[in-house]
Amino acid sequence: MSIDIIGAVDANRLYCAGSFTKLLTTYVSLSLLAEKYNLAEIIDDDNFFDMICVNPKSKEFLAIFQKIIGNKFSLHDICSYYAGLPYTFDLSDDELKSVEAGNPFKHHSIPDEDTFLDFCRTKITPVYTNRCKFHYSEISILFLGYLIEQIYDVKMEELYRKYILDKFELKNSYFSRKKIANVYSQDISDKYDYPSVAILDHGYFCYSNGYYTNLNDMKTLIENFLIAPVFQFMVDPKYARAASGKLMNGITIELRMVKDDILYGYEGLSYSGCNIWAYSTKYNQGYVTFNDSEEDAYTAIYDKFGYTTFDKAPDATQIVYLNFLKNYRAKIEEKDFPLEYQGNYHRVKINDKTLEDTFSIGKNAIVIRNPDEIKYPVVFVNNTYRIKGKDNVHGAKVGLYQANSGNKYMLYDGTLYKKIM
């Protein structure tokens, strides 16, 4: 079992690991729980969160999400992104005022606990009901990280130190709510529109974006993960649920198949760039790299295995999704966007670069980058405009906002666009 570093990047250069943090927050949370419970017995228990939330603060926080999701949910639902939670929060009034004042959009920086809890109560629009279909979600991991802290009166910094940094003797890796000094940073907001490329402190998004490391430490970490019981639980295919036609999501980790080979992997995009790794269980070999381009990074990794495509996700991983489709009852309407919101848009400033690309809202579609330019048909469900999915059900929310100045804005998956007047 070995991991090789590939590419020309300095293996000692400190970078922000971005969404790879989601996997790590899940790992340290499960490591703590594994000391108290049998993970296989609690993973699908709808009453588990109620059972462990014994103090008032954790009970109150859990109740917020049970109300949002509409019923009880399991650890498995949260960690496979099947709880119906959106990618991120809706736009707040203060964020809109800040953008109107000419400041960069800093949607991934929540400064204090009261604001975080208010966002949880008022700024989450669920995409689906619980146990539905895969929807990648920052909020799922924010829920898990914060709840574990409240239940066990422990800080995530301590859990990372105990279960990762000290345990695997990582000397140049950190978990931090604030941007680490000397971390490699670059403004790649001209290439990507995701909030994670904003150069800022992470605040309460630390649970999903607050890990800092280098390629040498990443190699050490993954090699140790491969023999760690909790990690083996996370990659067990029997807990996988389909994320797309050819991709499965284990317990917050991507799984792919090519005939008799199962591959583990994860990618993290941040203001440092894109880090990615993959491991072949057939060849007992993995690779990790860093690149400014997501597309180039994926090619570089999987070219090493000679894989250009992956097998269909097994039927067993799609049972929950197919059951969701069978019982889908949402009333989908064809409703044009209000005329005053139709037209061309510029993405608002994320860092220092001004993006000149033009995006648009049509009568019943939007055109954005994801990361390539794409046209999404839009439908109207439960008084909300939403992307129309390929399976003819609705998807994420398309939010429409008007500032006091009269300026019009569109928010989609954490990216904000301003209408060109």
Salt bridges, closest charged atoms under 4 A:
GLU35 OE2 - LYS162 NZ 3.57
ASP44 OD1 - HIS76 ND1 2.75
ASP46 OD1 - ARG131 NH2 2.63
ASP50 OD2 - LYS72 NZ 3.51
GLU60 OE2 - ARG121 NH2 3.38
ASP77 OD2 - ARG131 NH2 2.69
ASP77 OD1 - ARG241 NH1 2.94
ASP90 OD2 - LYS397 NZ 3.51
GLU95 OE2 - HIS107 ND1 2.90
GLU113 OE2 - LYS57 NZ 2.89
GLU138 OE2 - LYS22 NZ 3.10
GLU138 OE2 - HIS108 NE2 3.46
GLU149 OE2 - ARG177 NH2 2.79
GLU157 OE2 - ARG177 NE 2.69
ASP190 OD1 - LYS353 NZ 3.50
ASP193 OD1 - ARG347 NH1 2.71
ASP193 OD1 - ARG369 NH2 2.60
ASP201 OD2 - LYS178 NZ 3.80
GLU223 OE2 - LYS219 NZ 2.86
ASP236 OD2 - LYS238 NZ 3.93
GLU254 OE1 - ARG256 NH1 3.08
ASP260 OD1 - LYS282 NZ 3.25
ASP315 OD1 - LYS312 NZ 2.94
ASP336 OD2 - LYS363 NZ 3.91
ASP391 OD2 - LYS133 NZ 2.76
